[in-house]
């Protein structure tokens, strides 16, 4: 995946420098599950992480420019845009001008010119590989890159990957079929209180 190694390197630098990290995710199921996956992965690394989700009714799609001042007041040095950001060149440049680097984890098709963050993990940037993945699947890939020798961490988030994949109508081929097959089994035995209640409600 393009810029995957760059994202890992930048996140490890944030850990060494004790930098606070903000995750901003889209408010659909794919964005929420991908944000949750990233929150769990980065928190497990020891990073100081906070999460904010979009309000499409108030701000529209993507990272709203009106939030830039709030982010500046938070003292954040690294912002991770989840399920959005690919086509937000101006907002990302404004953040960079104020000393805030950005990692974009997104599966939406880039338009010209695309954003230029510190890392842009988007399967549409080159080749055909991984284009079936939604943002939850991309978050799984980044988690795998961060924790290559700890497969139990990957198993723990498969319920979220499956949920995001199904809710985003991602094609059930390739790795998505594996994610959903294993993830639905994980979902039926989830430790997550809200998802467990949802499973109980729908039988």
N, C-alpha and C positions, 0 to 999 in steps of 0.2 A: 504494500500500500504506500502511495506517495507520502513522504514526510513522517512516516511512523517513527523512524529512528530519531528524527529531529524532535518530535514530541516527547519521546522517552528521555532524551538528553536534557531537554528544557525542564521537564518535571523533576528529574534528579538534581538539577541545579537549584530549583526552587526548594527542594528538601534540604540541601546543604546550606543554602543561604537563609533558611527559615522564613521564606516568603509566604505570606497568606495568598490563597488561591480562591477565586470565585468561579463557580460553574453557573452559566446561564443557559437554561434549556428551553426548548419550545414546549408549549403546553399540551400537545397531543400525547397519546400513550407512548409512541416511539420516543419522543423527546423526554418524557418523564422517566421512562425505564432506563434510557441511555444515561440520563443525568444521575440516576440512582446508582447505576453500575460504576460510573466514574467516581461518585462520591465515596462509595465503599472501597474502591481500589486505592484511591489517593489517601483516604483516611488511614487505611491499613499500612501505607508507606510511612505514615507519621506526619503527613502534611496537614497544615491548618487549612481546612476547606469549608466554604459555605456555599449554599445553593440558592439560586433564585430562578423561578420559572416565569415565562412570559405571560402577559395578559393580552390576549389577542383582541379582546373587545375594546380595551383602553388604548393599546399601543400598536395594534396590527401585528403582522408576522415579523419575526426576527428580533434582533437586539435593537431596542429603540434608542435613538440618539439622545432622548431626554434623560436616559439613565447614566450617561457618561459622567455628569457631575457627581452623582451619587457614588459611582464607582471610585472616582478620584478621592472623595471624602473617606472612603473605606480603607484607603492605604494599600489597595491591592496592586501587586506587581504583575500578576499573571491572571488572565481571564480565559476561560475555556468556553467557547460557544458550541453548544450541542444541538444538532438537528437544525442548525441555521448558521448564517455567517458567510457562506461561500460567496454570496453576491452583495456583501455589505462592505465594499472597498472603502468608502468614505468614513464610515464609523470606525473601522479598524485602523485606518490611518490617523484619525483624530486621537484614538486611544494611544497609538504609538507615539504621537507627538507629545503626549503627556507622560510618557515613560511606562506605559502599560503594554506588555506583550500579550499576544493572543494566540491560542491554539484553536483551530476550527475542526470540529468532528461532524461531518455533514455528508449526506448522500444526495443532495439536490444538484441538478445539472448547472454547471457554471455558465454564466454569460460573460461576454467580453466588456471590459476587462475584469477578471476575477479579483477577489480580495488578495492581499499579500500579507498574511499574518506570519508569525514565527514558524508555524506549521499548519498546513492545510491538508488534513486527511480526508480526501474525497476520491472515491473510486472512479469518478468520471474524468479525472485529470489525465489519465493515460491508460491505454490498453483496455481490454475487456474484463480483466479479472476483478472479481468481488463486486461487480455492479449490481448483483442481486441483493446485496446487504443493505439493510436500513441502518439508522444511526445506532440502534441497540446492538446490532451485529458488529458495527465498527467499534463501539465501546468495548465489546468483548475482545476484539482484536488488539486494542490498545492495552487492555488488562493483561492479555496473554503476553504482550511484549514487555510489560512492566514486571510480570511475575512468571517468567518462562519455566521455572523449575518448581512451581507450586500449583499443580493441576487442581488441587482441592478448591482453590480460590475461583477457578473457572467454573467448577461444578456449582458452587454456591450462587452464581449469578445466572445460571441457565434458565431459571424460571422467568427472570426479567427479560432475557433475550428472546425467549419464545413469545412472551406476551407482546413485546414491542414489534416483533416480526409479523405476528398474526394481525395485530391491530392496524399495521401500516400496509396490509395487503401485499407484502413482499412475496415474490414468486417462490414457491416451495420446491426449489431445486438446489442442487449443490449443497453448500454448507447450511443454507437455511433449512433444508429438510432435516439435517442432523440436529441443528439447534432446536427445532420444534419437537422432533421425536424425543430427544432427551429432556428438553425443557418442560414439556407437559408432564412427564413423569416426575420431575423435580417439583413442579407446581402443585401436584397432588399431595406432596409431602412437605410443602414449604414451611419455613420457620417464620415467615412474614405474617404478622397478625392480620393485616388488612386483606392480603391475598387469601389467607386461610379462611377468613370470614366469607369472602366472595365465593370461594369454592364450596363452602358449606351451604351458602344461600342458593346456589344454582345446581347443587347436587353433583 
